[in-house]
């Protein structure tokens, strides 16, 4: 059960609505597969990573609140720190191993919440899905929650990592079928990484196909 105040709950919803309207007007954003989002319980949402927009793009397609991870260094900037603290972002200390972030992520999963991660580890350099890093495996096994594959396409065209400013582009988000905790436990680490990567790639292909129609 969420411990958040009424102000934070309403504030999140208002920001989500504003982001939805902006996404539709600026990027003709479309989201498919919402029926695959589990109605309750903890979920580890696993998306490809095309741009700085991705956390917002994924979040506006969900009818449940998402928890976001944020590098600890981002909390140094006052205005941005206020926003991510208001959203209860989970600080990740990459240099320190991220143990505190891991514990907090597991805590929220066990509390029945959704947490968004990007298993590629960084933004793509060419718009394609990069090989997944195995860092999510410990979360998947210890969290004992479904893994929900998601893919974004078009965000790389809108704001590639080399560009200083964003530009207009059509963006699609595709939400795939969840991997059950039972399936996660059946697979060894190498198989788990490969299976999640395959599912994210399938979602990405579907999102790209939707843009090209």
C-alpha positions as CSV (number, residue, x, y, z in Angstrom):
1,X,0.0,0.0,0.0
2,X,1.3,3.4,-1.0
3,X,2.5,5.7,1.9
4,X,2.3,8.9,-0.3
5,X,0.5,12.0,0.6
6,X,-2.6,13.2,-1.2
7,X,-0.6,16.1,-2.7
8,X,2.0,13.7,-4.2
9,X,-0.7,11.4,-5.6
10,X,-2.7,14.2,-7.2
11,X,0.5,15.9,-8.4
12,X,1.7,12.8,-10.1
13,X,-1.6,12.4,-11.9
14,X,-1.6,16.1,-13.0
15,X,1.9,15.8,-14.4
16,X,0.9,12.6,-16.2
17,X,-2.0,14.3,-17.9
18,X,0.1,17.3,-18.9
19,X,2.7,14.9,-20.3
20,X,0.1,13.0,-22.2
21,X,-1.3,16.1,-23.8
22,X,2.1,17.4,-24.7
23,X,3.1,14.0,-26.1
24,X,0.1,13.8,-28.3
25,X,0.4,17.4,-29.6
26,X,4.2,17.4,-30.1
27,X,5.0,13.7,-31.0
28,X,1.7,12.1,-32.0
29,X,2.5,9.6,-29.3
30,X,0.6,6.3,-29.3
31,X,0.7,3.5,-26.7
32,X,-0.3,-0.1,-27.4
33,X,-0.6,-3.1,-25.0
34,X,-2.0,-1.4,-21.9
35,X,-4.0,-4.6,-21.3
36,X,-0.7,-6.4,-20.5
37,X,-0.1,-4.2,-17.4
38,X,-0.8,-6.3,-14.3
39,X,-3.7,-4.7,-12.4
40,X,-2.0,-5.1,-9.0
41,X,1.1,-6.2,-7.3
42,X,4.8,-5.3,-7.8
43,X,6.1,-5.2,-11.4
44,X,9.6,-4.6,-12.7
45,X,9.0,-2.6,-15.9
46,X,11.9,-3.2,-18.3
47,X,12.3,-0.8,-21.3
48,X,14.7,0.0,-24.0
49,X,16.4,3.4,-23.7
50,X,16.4,5.8,-26.6
51,X,16.4,9.3,-25.1
52,X,16.0,11.5,-22.0
53,X,12.3,11.4,-22.7
54,X,11.9,7.7,-22.0
55,X,10.9,7.7,-18.4
56,X,8.1,10.2,-19.2
57,X,7.1,8.4,-22.4
58,X,6.7,5.1,-20.6
59,X,5.0,6.6,-17.6
60,X,2.2,8.3,-19.5
61,X,1.1,5.0,-21.0
62,X,0.5,3.4,-17.6
63,X,-2.7,3.7,-15.5
64,X,-0.7,2.8,-12.4
65,X,2.0,5.0,-10.9
66,X,5.6,4.3,-11.9
67,X,8.7,4.6,-9.7
68,X,11.8,5.9,-11.4
69,X,15.5,5.4,-10.8
70,X,17.7,8.5,-10.9
71,X,21.5,8.9,-10.7
72,X,22.5,10.4,-7.4
73,X,24.4,13.2,-9.2
74,X,21.1,14.4,-10.7
75,X,20.0,15.4,-7.1
76,X,22.6,18.1,-7.1
77,X,20.6,20.4,-9.4
78,X,18.0,22.2,-7.4
79,X,15.1,22.5,-9.8
80,X,15.5,19.0,-11.2
81,X,16.0,17.7,-7.7
82,X,12.7,19.1,-6.6
83,X,10.9,17.3,-9.4
84,X,12.5,13.9,-8.9
85,X,12.1,14.1,-5.1
86,X,8.4,15.0,-5.6
87,X,8.1,11.9,-7.8
88,X,9.9,9.8,-5.1
89,X,12.7,8.8,-7.6
90,X,15.0,6.2,-6.2
91,X,18.6,7.5,-6.1
92,X,21.3,5.3,-7.6
93,X,24.9,5.6,-6.7
94,X,26.7,4.0,-9.6
95,X,30.2,4.6,-8.1
96,X,29.2,3.1,-4.8
97,X,27.6,-0.1,-6.3
98,X,24.0,1.1,-5.9
99,X,23.2,-1.1,-2.9
100,X,20.9,1.5,-1.3
101,X,19.0,1.9,-4.6
102,X,18.7,-1.9,-4.9
103,X,17.2,-2.2,-1.4
104,X,14.8,0.6,-2.0
105,X,13.7,-0.9,-5.3
106,X,13.0,-4.2,-3.7
107,X,11.1,-2.5,-0.9
108,X,8.8,-0.8,-3.4
109,X,8.3,-4.0,-5.4
110,X,7.3,-5.9,-2.3
111,X,5.0,-3.0,-1.4
112,X,3.1,-3.8,-4.7
113,X,4.4,-0.9,-6.8
114,X,5.8,-0.6,-10.3
115,X,9.5,0.2,-10.9
116,X,10.9,1.3,-14.3
117,X,14.4,0.2,-15.2
118,X,16.5,0.4,-18.5
119,X,18.4,-2.9,-18.7
120,X,20.6,-1.7,-21.5
121,X,22.3,0.6,-18.9
122,X,22.5,3.7,-21.1
123,X,20.9,5.4,-24.1
124,X,21.2,3.8,-27.5
125,X,23.7,5.2,-30.0
126,X,21.9,4.2,-33.1
127,X,18.2,3.8,-32.2
128,X,18.4,0.0,-31.9
129,X,18.1,-2.2,-28.8
130,X,21.6,-2.8,-27.3
131,X,22.5,-6.0,-25.6
132,X,21.1,-6.1,-22.1
133,X,23.4,-5.9,-19.0
134,X,22.8,-8.6,-16.4
135,X,22.4,-6.1,-13.5
136,X,18.6,-6.5,-13.4
137,X,18.9,-10.3,-12.7
138,X,19.3,-9.8,-9.0
139,X,16.2,-7.5,-8.9
140,X,14.2,-10.0,-10.9
141,X,15.1,-12.9,-8.6
142,X,14.9,-11.2,-5.3
143,X,11.8,-9.1,-6.1
144,X,9.8,-12.1,-7.2
145,X,7.6,-9.9,-9.4
146,X,6.6,-10.1,-13.0
147,X,9.0,-8.5,-15.6
148,X,7.1,-6.3,-18.1
149,X,8.9,-5.7,-21.4
150,X,8.3,-2.3,-23.0
151,X,9.8,-0.6,-26.0
152,X,9.8,3.0,-27.3
153,X,10.5,3.9,-30.9
154,X,10.8,7.4,-32.3
155,X,12.3,9.0,-29.2
156,X,15.8,8.5,-30.7
157,X,14.7,10.5,-33.7
158,X,13.3,13.1,-31.4
159,X,16.3,13.5,-29.1
160,X,19.4,11.4,-29.9
161,X,22.2,11.4,-27.3
162,X,24.4,13.6,-29.5
163,X,21.8,16.4,-29.9
164,X,21.6,19.3,-27.5
165,X,17.9,20.0,-28.1
166,X,14.9,17.8,-29.0
167,X,13.0,17.9,-32.3
168,X,9.6,16.7,-33.5
169,X,9.1,13.1,-34.3
170,X,6.3,10.5,-34.1
171,X,6.7,8.2,-31.1
172,X,5.2,4.9,-30.3
173,X,5.3,2.8,-27.1
174,X,4.6,-0.9,-27.0
175,X,3.9,-2.9,-23.9
176,X,4.4,-6.6,-24.1
177,X,3.1,-9.6,-22.1
178,X,4.7,-9.9,-18.7
179,X,7.1,-12.7,-17.7
180,X,5.8,-14.4,-14.6
181,X,7.9,-14.9,-11.5
182,X,7.7,-18.6,-12.1
183,X,9.3,-18.3,-15.5
184,X,12.0,-16.0,-14.1
185,X,12.9,-18.7,-11.5
186,X,12.9,-21.5,-14.1
187,X,15.6,-19.7,-16.3
188,X,19.2,-19.5,-15.4
189,X,20.9,-16.0,-15.5
190,X,22.0,-16.2,-19.1
191,X,18.6,-17.5,-20.3
192,X,16.8,-14.8,-18.4
193,X,18.9,-12.0,-20.0
194,X,18.4,-13.5,-23.4
195,X,14.6,-14.0,-23.0
196,X,14.0,-10.5,-21.7
197,X,16.1,-9.0,-24.5
198,X,14.1,-11.0,-27.1
199,X,10.8,-9.7,-25.7
200,X,12.0,-6.1,-25.6
201,X,13.3,-6.4,-29.2
202,X,9.9,-7.8,-30.2
203,X,8.1,-4.9,-28.6
204,X,10.5,-2.5,-30.3
205,X,9.8,-4.1,-33.7
206,X,6.1,-3.8,-33.1
207,X,6.4,-0.1,-32.0
208,X,8.5,0.6,-35.1
209,X,6.0,-1.1,-37.4
210,X,3.2,1.0,-35.9
211,X,5.1,4.2,-36.7
212,X,5.7,3.1,-40.3
213,X,2.0,2.2,-41.1
